[in-house]
Amino acid sequence: MTPSGATSSKPTVLETLAVYLKARVLIVLFLGFSAGLPLALSGSTLLFWAAEVGVDLKTIGLFALVGTPYTLKFLWAPIVDALDVPVLARLLGRRRGWLLLTQLLLIAAILFLGISNPASSPAIVAIGALMVAAASATQDIVIDAFRIESLNENEQAAGMASYVAAYRIGMLVSSAGALYIVSGFEALGFTKAGAWSAGYVAMAALIVIGIVTTLIATEPEKNKEAAAVPERESPLQRLKRAISGAFIDFFTYDGMRIAVVALIFVVLFKLTDALAGVMTGPFAVELGFSRTEYANIVKGVGLIALLAGGFAGGYIARALPLAASLWIGGILQSVANLSFSWLAVMGHDLLWLTVAISVENFTSAIGTVMFVAYLSALCRNPLHTATQYALLTALAAVGRTYLSAGAGYLASSTGWAWFFVICALAGIPSLLLLAWLQTQGHFGRLAKKSAL
C-alpha cells in the first residue's frame, strides 16, 4: 500500500509474488478464510434457502437485519482490546485466546442455525442467524487486529490481498459450496430440510481450519507490548483506557470535520455492492436458474475471477497511492452492477450469468482490497487496533445490514433491470466524498501517520 504523498518504486512481479509466501502472510490468508466462511451462512445462503422454501421476497429482504452485530461490534471491541479470556489468554496470548473462543462459539451457532427451518420457524432462524453473526463479528474484530499488528509495513498490501481473496473464498465455500453439499445430500435421499441441516453441519466442521491456524500462529509482538500494562491497573481501568484512547486518537489526528466525513465515506463506499449482493441469490432463483447452475458458475469462473481480482487489487494497492487505488476500486465495483441489469433483460441465459458473476467478483475483490487498505491505514496504534478497526468495519456493515434491508421492496417496485442500475448509481456519493477528502489533504496526513 502506498498512501498519497508517499514515494515508492514499483515492485517487480517476483517481489510481489514472494511476499505472499511469507509465514505471517500465509497465516493471515487462512484466517481470512475463517472470517469469510460464516458471513454467507447468515446472509446469502440463508436467503437462498428461504427463497427456495417459498418465503416471500419482502421478508427475505428483511432477513438482512440479522447482520446487526456487524454494525454494533465496536461496542464490545474494547473488551477484546483490554481484557483477556481466562485460561486461553495465558496459554495462547490475548489475540489468539479470543480467536479460539470465537471459533468454538461459531461452531455451536452454525449448528443451531442448521437445525432451524425458515419456512416453519422464521423467529428461530432469526435467533440462530443472530448468534452466527455475533460470533462471526467478534472473530472479525480479533482477526483484523491480529492482521494489522502482525504484518510489517512491506507485507501489508500482500496481507490485505491474501485476506480478501481467502475471505471471498470462504464466502464462496459457504454459498456455492453449501449449495453443492445440500444438493449432494438430497441426491443421497435426504429431505430438503434434512439436506439443508446437513449442509450447515458441514460448514460448521470447516471452522476447524481457523482453529488449526490459530494454534499454529504466534501472538503479534506489538500486542504483547501493548498488553504489558501495570499490574495495579484493574480490568475496568484497562477497559476504560481502551475505549477513551481509541476514540480520542481517531478524532484528533485529522480534525473532527474530516473524521466525520471519513466515517460517512466508510459507510457508503461498499453500498453499491451491498444493495446488489443481498438480492443476487433471489434474482437468480426468479430468473429460473437452478441451485446447481448457480453454484457451478459461482464456484467455477466466479472463483477464478475472485482470485484474479484479489491479487490485482493487491498489486494496485502496493504500486499506486491510496487515493488513486480507491478511485479505481470504487468506479469498477459500481459499474459492474450493470452486467446484472443486462442479465435481467436477457433472462435465463447461462452465458450472461457467467459474465455478470465474473465481472462482479473481479471488481468487488479489487474494491474490497482498496477499502481494507484504507481502513488499515486509519488504525496504527496497537493499544486500540481492535476497537478502531471494529468501529470502521461496523460502519461499513451499515450499508449491508440497514441501507440494503429495503432492497427487496426496491426490486419489487422497479423490476430487476432498473434495480441493478440503481445499485450502480449508489456508488456515486462515496466517490464525491473521496474527492472532497483528497482536497482536504486527508490522504497526505495518512501517509505521514503510516510512516511513523
N, C-alpha and C positions, 0 to 999 in steps of 0.2 A: 504494500500500500504506500502510495506517495502522496501525502497531503498537499493541498495547494500551497505554493510558496516554497516547497522543498525541492532540492535538486537531486537527481538520481540518474545514473546511467541505466539504460535499458538492459534487462537481464538477457543472457543468451538462453536458447532453448534448453541446453544441457543444464545450466544453472537452475532454470525453472523446474525441470523435472527432478533434479537431485534432491531438492529440499523436501519434496513430497515423501521421500523415503526415510527421513529422519524419525527417530523413535517418538519424539514428542508430537510430531505432526500425525503419525500413524495412530497414536492414542486418541488424539482429537478426532480423527476420522471415525474410529469405531464408536466413540461417544456420540458423534453426530448421528450415526445410525440409531443408537439407543434413544436419542432425543426425538428423532423424526418418526419412529415407529408408532408411538401412542396417538399422535395427533389425528390421523385418519380414522382411528378406531372410535373416537367420539365425534368425528366430523364427517368426511365424505363417505366413508364406508358405512357408517351408521345411517346416513341419509339415503344411500343406495338401497340398503336393507329395508328402510322404511318405505321407499318408493315401490320396491318390489312387492311388499306385502299389502299395498293399497292405501297407505297413509296419504291424506290429501296434500297437495302441493303447498298450500299456505302453512299447514302445520309443519311440514318438512323444513320450510324456511325458518320457522321459529325455533327449530332444534339447534340453530346456530348459537342460541343464547346459552347452551350448556358450556360454551367456551369461556364463560365469565371468569373462571380462575386465572386464565391467561392475562386478563386485563387488570386483575387485582393482586397479582403475585408480588408486586412491590411492597404490599402491606406486611407480608411475612418474610421478605428477603432480608431485612435487618437481623432477623433471628438466625438466618443461615450465616450471615457475616459475623455475628457476635458470639453465638453460643455453640457449644459442642454437643454432639449426640453421645449420650452416656455409653460407655464401653467402646463403641465403634470408633469414636474420635481418638481414644487412647491407643487403639490397635492400628488404625489406618491414617489418622490425621483428620483435621476438621473437614476439608473438602471431600475427601474420599468416604469419610464416615457418613456424611449427608447423602452422598451418591448412592451408597449401598442401601441405606434406609429407604430412599425414594423408589429405588428399583424393586425392592421387595414389596412395597405398598402398591406399585404399579401392577405387579403380577396378580395380587389379590383383587384389585379394582377391575382389571380386564376380565378376570374370571367371573366376577359378579355381573358385569355388563353382558357377558356372553350367555348367561342363563336367563336373561330377560327377553321380552318379546315386544317389539314396537307396536304391533297391531292390537294386542290384548292388554298390555300393561305399559302405556306410554309414560306414566309417572315413575314407575320403577326403572324404566330405561333412562329417564332423565336423571334420576339419582345415580345410577351406575355411570352414566356419561360424565356427570359432575365429579365423581370420585376419580375417574381416569384422568380428567382434565386437571384436577387439583394436584394429583401425584405427578403428572407429566409436567405441569408448570413449575413445581418445586424442583424436579430434576433439571429442568431448563435453567433455573436460577443457578444451580451448582455447576452445571457443565459450562455455562457461559463464563462464570468467574474462573473456573479451572482453566479454560482455554486462554483467556486473556492473560492470566497470571503465569501460565507455564511456558508460553511461547516467547522466544526472543523477537525483537523488532523485525529482523530479516526473515522470520518464519511466519509472521502474522498473515501475510497475503496467502501463502500456501495453506496455512491452517484454516483460514476462512473458506477457501475454495474446497478443501477436503471436507470440512464440516458441513458446508452447504450441500455438496454433492452427496455425501453419506446421509445427511438429513432427508434429502429428497428421495434417496433410495429406500430409506426406512419408511417413508410415506408410501412409496410405490409398493413395497412389500405388504404393507398393511391395508392397501387399497386394491390394486390389481392382483397382488399376490393372494390377498384374502379371498377375492372373488374366485380365483382358480381353486383354492383349497375348498371353499364352500361347494363349488361345482363338483369337485372330486368326491367329497363326502356324499353328495346327492347321488352320484353315479354308483356309489357303494351301497345304496339303499336307504340312506338316512332321509328322514323327513326334512322339509325345508327348514323348520325351526331347529331341528337337531343338527343339520348341516351348518347353520349359522353359529350355533353354540360351539360346535367342534372347531369351527374356523377361528373363533375368538380364543379358544384354549390353545390352539397352535400359535397364535400371536403372542399370548402370554408367555409361552415357552421361549420365544425369541428374545425376551428381555434378558435371558441368561447371558447373551452376548455382551450386554452392557455390564452385567455383574462381573464377568471374567475380566473385561477391560479395566474395571475399577480396581480389581485385585492386583492386576499386573502393573498398573500405573504407579507413579510416585507422587507424593504430595508436592505441590509447587513451592519452591524456595521462598518466593515473595510472600505467600500466605503463612509460611512458618514464621517469618519475621513479624508479620502483622499480628499473628495470633499470640505472640510473646508479650502479653500485657502484664502489668504488675499484679502480683498475687492479691494485693489488697483490693483490687477492683472487683466488685461483685458482678454477677451475671447481668443484673438490672442496669448497673452503670455501663457495662460494655454495650448493652443493647441501646441505651440512650445515646452513647457516643457514636454508634454506628448510624443511627437514624439522623441525628443532627449534622454530623460530619458529612454524610453523603449529600444531603440537600444543600448545605451551605457551600460545599465545594462546587456543585454543579451550577448553582445560580449566581455565583460571584465571579467566576473566572472570565465570563464573557458578557456580563451585564444581564439584568433581568429581562429587558425587552427582547434581546436576541435569543436568550434562553427560552422564552415563551414561544417565540416563532419557530425555533428549532424543534420544540416539543410538538407543535402543531404539524410541522413537516414530517415528523416521525409517525404521527397518526395517519397522515394522508398518503405517504409515499407508496404503500402497498395496497391502497384501497382498490385500485383498478384490478389487481389480482384477486382480492378478497371477494368482491362482488361477483366476479365470474366463477371463481372456484367453488363457491358454496352451491351453485346450481349446475355445474358441469355434469355430474352424475345423473340427476333428474332429467337434464336436457337430452342426454344420450338415451335414457330409457324412453322418453316421449317420442324420440325420432325412430324408435323401433330397433335400436341396436341391442343385441343380446348381451348377457353378462360376459360370456366368453369372448365375443367380438371386441367388446370394450376393453377387457383385460388384456387380450392379445396385443392390441395396439399400444396401450399404456405401458405394458411390460416389455414390449419389443423395441420398436423405433423410438417410442417415447422415452425409454430408459437411456438409449444412446444419445438422444438429443439433450436429455437432462445432464448427463455426464459431460458432454461436449460444452454445454453452456456453463457448467460449474467451473471447469478448468479454463475456459475462455475468459470467464469473469475474473478468475484468479490472476491470469496474465495481465489483463487490463488494469486491475487494481494495483498490481505491482509496478506497472510501466507508466501509468498516467496519474495526474493529480486527482485527488479525491473528488473534487467538484466535477471535473470532466467525466470521471467514471460514473458518478450519479446521474449526470445528464444522459449518458449512453444507456444505462440501465433503465432509467425512468421512461425514456421515449420508447425503447424497444418493448418493454412489458406492456405498455398501453396499446401500442399499435397491434400487438399480437392478438388482441381480442377480436379484431375484425375478421380473423380467419374463422372464428366460430359463427360470426354473422353470415358469412358466405356459406358455411355448412348448413345453417338454418334454411337458407334459400335452396340449396341443393337437395336437402332431405336426407334420406337413408343412403349415404354414399361412403363406403369404406375408405376410398382413396382420400376424400376430403376430411374425413375424421382423422385419418393418419396425419395429414398435413397440419390440421388445426392443433392436434395434441403435440406434435413435434415442435411446431413454432412456439406454442405456449410454454412447453417445458424448457426449450433452449433459452428463450428470452427471460422467462421468470427466474431461471437459475442465475443468469447474469445479473439481473436486478437485485436478487437476494444477496449475492456476494457483495455488491456495492453497498447495499444497505447495512449488512453486517459490518463491513469495513467502517462505515460512518459511525455506527453505534459503538464499536470498539474504540474508535478514536476519541469518543467522548468520555471513556472510562479508563483512567490510568493510575488511580490511587488504590493499591491493594487493600487498604483499610475499608474501602467502600465499593469494591468491584461488584459484588453480588447485588447490593441494593441499587446502585445506579443503573446497572445493565437491566435489572428486573423492571425498574421504573420505565426505562425506554422500551423494552420489548412488550411490557404490559400496554403501553400507549399504542404500540404498533398493532397489538391484537384488538384494539377498539374497532378498527375497520372490519376485521374478520368476524368479530363477535356481535357488535351492535349495529354499525353502519350497514352491514350486509344482511341483517336479520329480516329486512323488508324485501330482500331480493326476490323471493317467491311471489310477493304481491306485484312487484315491478314487472317481472317476467310475464305474469298472468295478464297484466294490463297492456303491455306494449307488444307482446309477441317476442319470440326468441331473437329474430334478426336485429330488431331495434334495441333489445335488452343488451346485447353484447356491444352495440355501438355506444350505448350509454356507459357501459363498463370502460370502454376505451377513453371516453371523454372525462371520466372520473380521475384520470391521471393528470389532467391539466393543472388543477390547483396546487399540487405538490411541486410541479415544475416552476410555477410562478414564485412560490416561496423559496425554492432553490436559487432562483435568480436574485431574489432580494437578499438572501443570506450571503451570496457572493459579493454583492455591492457593499455589504457592511463589514467585509474583511473577516467573516467568521472562519473560513477555512484556512486563512493565513495564521490565525491565532491557534487553530487546532494543530497546525504544523509545528509551531513553536512549542506547544504543550507536549506533543509527541516526542520532540527531540530532547526534552529534559531528562 
